[in-house]
């Protein structure tokens, strides 16, 4: 009996260790720029954070959240009645991560299998110029089996990252919040942007793809996964799960997803 107990005590830690090594870990990154719910300075998009977070959590990924300054981050004004937002707001562990984000300078990129950069107009102002975030992205770029992903304005974090003399997005198919969408929906802050995202991505050698404005579109190119706009969040997050070698768990579509997919089907003549 004593031998059985001893053997059990020896086996369990090794099993737990092997299990923890198999668990994939994703670093979500949000802008630190926001102030007064986007009225003084634009922040990150809570819808994009919540939808992606739930996809990652429900597929068993470990999640950390970082921002350039660390600490509490502020989103633009959002609809608290949306089911995905309510779920996150009621999740104490998720809100604790948002109330005390890691500083990107303190992140050890070797701990992560993927990065997912959340969009929002604030991303245009601080993420492209954060050297620590650039180092994290470059580390993932140079390692095998990793994923670099983002949605909406999140790809702004890629535009200044170089591997030697080459921009890492050169020759990569990417999508992001496009010029048409900026012209239609970005009027309040777009005049203050340091650059237009679509134009800058193209100037760095990226192959830019897009669909009609505010319809779902995801580009997968090598280790890069990008979503065009907020309605591309869930699909882009699920592509991250696939790229990490897992099959995304089945889920019910949100009502706004159903609406966007219906519009696409009508435009395609399928409905």
Buried (B, 14 or more C-beta within 10 A) or exposed (E): EEEEEEEEEEEEEEEEEEEEEEEBBBBBBBBBBBEEBBEEBBBBBBBBBBBBBBBBBBBEBBBBBBBBBBEEBBBBEBEEEBEBBEBBBEBEEBEEBBEEBBBBBEBEBEEBBBBBBBBBBBBBBBBBBBEBBBBBBBBBBEEEEBBBBBBBBBBBBBBBBBEEEEBBBEEBBBBBBBBEBBEEBBEEBBEEBEEBBBEBBBEBEBBBBBBEBBBBBBBBBEBBBBBBBBBBBBBBBBBBBBBBEBEBEEEEEBEBBEEBBEBBEEEEEEE
